[in-house]
Amino acid sequence: MSSYSAPFPEDLIDLQQQLHQAQADFHTLATAPPWGAADSAPVFTEEEVDQVEELWERIRELTMAVNEHPYWTTTASSGPVNNARRGLHVVRDPDAGAA
């Protein structure tokens, strides 16, 4: 748990939550059995490959949006940015208290 307690802008929190969801969706898809598997060679459908590519692109976009959010430039002058970034990860994260 981070010691950082300053409030985050709602749009930054929303971006972080979207990123968490995209990562969870990717994990679900990536760990699912390949439905087209024949013998020992797993085969993913074109649709599954497209979904993976779309999720990776979404994760990249959201990561950049979170990392480049203007909030971080104001935080840099008022305290440690790393603590703030760690604090953002647990804001409204339902799994944060499960550890």
C-alpha positions in Angstrom: 0.0 0.0 0.0 1.3 3.4 -0.9 1.7 6.3 1.6 0.5 8.7 -1.1 -3.0 10.1 -0.3 -3.6 13.1 -2.5 -6.8 12.9 -4.6 -6.4 11.9 -8.2 -8.4 13.5 -11.1 -11.4 11.5 -12.1 -10.3 11.1 -15.7 -7.0 9.6 -14.5 -8.8 7.2 -12.3 -11.1 6.2 -15.1 -8.1 5.6 -17.4 -6.4 3.5 -14.8 -9.5 1.4 -14.3 -9.9 0.9 -18.1 -6.3 -0.2 -18.2 -6.9 -2.7 -15.3 -9.9 -4.0 -17.2 -8.1 -4.4 -20.5 -5.3 -6.2 -18.8 -7.8 -8.6 -17.1 -9.6 -9.2 -20.4 -6.2 -10.0 -22.0 -5.3 -12.4 -19.2 -8.6 -14.1 -19.6 -8.2 -14.5 -23.3 -4.5 -15.5 -23.1 -5.1 -18.2 -20.6 -8.1 -19.7 -22.2 -7.6 -23.0 -24.1 -7.2 -22.6 -27.8 -10.5 -23.8 -29.1 -9.2 -24.9 -32.4 -6.5 -27.2 -30.9 -5.8 -30.3 -32.9 -3.6 -33.0 -31.3 -0.8 -31.2 -29.4 -0.6 -28.1 -31.7 -2.8 -25.3 -30.3 -4.5 -23.3 -33.0 -6.2 -20.0 -32.3 -8.9 -18.7 -34.5 -8.5 -15.6 -36.5 -11.1 -13.9 -34.2 -9.0 -14.8 -31.1 -5.9 -13.5 -32.8 -7.7 -10.3 -33.7 -9.0 -9.9 -30.1 -5.5 -10.3 -28.7 -4.1 -7.7 -31.1 -7.0 -5.3 -30.2 -6.4 -5.8 -26.5 -2.7 -5.2 -26.8 -3.3 -2.0 -28.7 -5.8 -0.9 -26.1 -3.4 -1.7 -23.3 -0.6 0.3 -25.1 -3.0 3.3 -25.7 -4.2 3.3 -22.1 -0.7 2.9 -20.7 0.4 5.9 -22.6 -2.6 7.9 -21.6 -2.0 7.2 -17.9 1.7 7.8 -18.1 1.4 11.0 -20.1 -1.6 12.5 -18.1 -1.0 16.2 -17.2 -1.5 15.3 -13.5 2.0 13.8 -13.3 3.7 17.1 -14.2 1.9 18.9 -11.3 2.8 16.0 -8.9 6.5 16.1 -9.9 6.8 19.5 -8.3 4.9 18.6 -5.2 6.3 15.2 -4.2 7.6 11.8 -5.2 5.9 10.8 -8.5 6.6 7.1 -7.9 4.6 7.1 -4.7 1.7 8.8 -6.5 1.8 6.3 -9.3 1.7 3.4 -6.8 -1.2 5.1 -5.1 -3.1 5.3 -8.3 -2.9 1.5 -8.7 -5.0 0.9 -5.6 -7.6 3.7 -6.0 -11.0 1.9 -6.4 -9.2 -1.4 -7.2 -11.4 -4.1 -5.8 -8.5 -6.6 -5.6 -6.2 -4.1 -3.7 -7.6 -5.2 -0.3 -7.4 -8.9 -1.2 -3.7 -9.1 -0.7 
